[in-house]
Amino acid sequence: MTGTESQVEWAERIKLSVSAEFDRVAEAFKGVARKQGDQARMDTEAVIAILEEKRAEVMAQDRAGYFIHDWQELRDQVRQMIAHDPRYQAIRARRASRTTKCNQTQAAS
């Protein structure tokens, strides 16, 4: 990792917290997936794959300043990264479309 010795040490501690946050979010999604039907579970598993890709991108960063500046205080960065991903937005749109179609079918019955 690049930076001063103290920055690298600080960033390594932050990086551990970031990894734990990705683990926490992944476990939450996995818990939801276990309770879902086939289509919803496939969508959730796709979100987990996006999450793991984002984790790899973040953890591959080698600048101490990146972790110190962007991840020092864990807020909802992981959720925001997923929410801004176009693949996630497409999943949400498909889910909304399926829900609308299901509601229309039920209303017609």
C-alpha positions in Angstrom: 0.0 0.0 0.0 1.3 3.5 -0.8 1.4 6.3 1.7 3.5 7.2 4.8 4.1 4.4 7.3 1.4 5.9 9.7 -1.1 6.3 6.8 -0.6 2.7 5.7 -1.0 1.4 9.2 -4.2 3.5 9.6 -5.5 2.4 6.2 -4.9 -1.2 7.0 -7.1 -0.9 10.1 -9.8 0.8 8.1 -9.5 -1.9 5.4 -10.3 -4.5 8.0 -13.5 -2.6 9.0 -14.4 -2.2 5.3 -14.1 -5.9 4.7 -16.2 -6.7 7.8 -18.9 -4.3 6.4 -18.9 -6.0 3.1 -19.2 -9.4 5.0 -22.1 -8.0 7.0 -24.0 -6.8 4.0 -23.4 -10.0 2.1 -24.7 -12.1 5.0 -27.8 -9.9 5.2 -28.5 -10.5 1.5 -27.8 -14.3 1.9 -30.3 -14.4 4.7 -32.9 -12.8 2.6 -32.2 -15.1 -0.4 -32.7 -18.2 1.8 -36.3 -17.1 2.4 -37.2 -16.1 -1.2 -38.8 -17.9 -4.1 -36.8 -18.9 -7.1 -37.0 -15.7 -9.2 -36.5 -13.3 -6.3 -33.6 -15.5 -5.0 -31.9 -15.3 -8.4 -32.2 -11.5 -8.3 -30.8 -11.4 -4.8 -27.9 -13.7 -5.8 -27.2 -11.3 -8.7 -27.0 -8.4 -6.2 -24.6 -10.5 -4.1 -22.4 -11.0 -7.2 -22.4 -7.2 -7.7 -21.5 -6.7 -4.0 -18.6 -9.1 -4.4 -17.4 -7.3 -7.5 -17.5 -4.0 -5.6 -15.7 -5.5 -2.7 -12.9 -6.7 -5.0 -12.6 -3.2 -6.5 -12.4 -1.5 -3.1 -10.0 -4.0 -1.6 -7.7 -3.8 -4.6 -7.1 -0.1 -3.9 -3.5 0.4 -2.9 -3.6 4.0 -1.8 -3.8 4.5 1.9 -5.4 7.9 1.3 -8.3 6.2 -0.5 -9.3 4.3 2.6 -8.6 7.1 5.0 -10.6 9.6 2.9 -13.5 7.4 1.6 -13.9 4.7 4.2 -12.7 6.1 7.6 -16.3 6.5 8.8 -18.5 3.7 7.6 -21.9 5.0 6.7 -23.8 3.5 3.9 -21.1 3.4 1.3 -21.6 -0.2 0.5 -25.3 0.2 0.0 -24.7 3.3 -2.2 -22.2 1.5 -4.3 -24.8 -1.2 -5.1 -27.7 1.2 -5.5 -25.7 3.2 -8.1 -24.7 0.2 -10.2 -26.7 0.0 -13.4 -27.1 -3.8 -13.1 -28.8 -3.3 -9.7 -31.0 -0.6 -11.1 -32.1 -3.1 -13.9 -32.9 -5.8 -11.3 -35.0 -3.3 -9.3 -36.8 -2.3 -12.5 -37.5 -5.9 -13.4 -38.8 -6.6 -9.9 -41.1 -3.6 -10.0 -42.4 -4.7 -13.4 -43.1 -8.2 -12.1 -44.9 -6.8 -9.1 -47.0 -4.5 -11.3 -48.0 -7.3 -13.6 -48.8 -9.6 -10.6 -51.0 -6.9 -9.1 -52.8 -6.3 -12.4 -53.4 -10.0 -12.8 -54.8 -10.2 -9.2 -57.0 -7.1 -9.8 -58.4 -8.6 -13.0 -59.4 -11.9 -11.2 
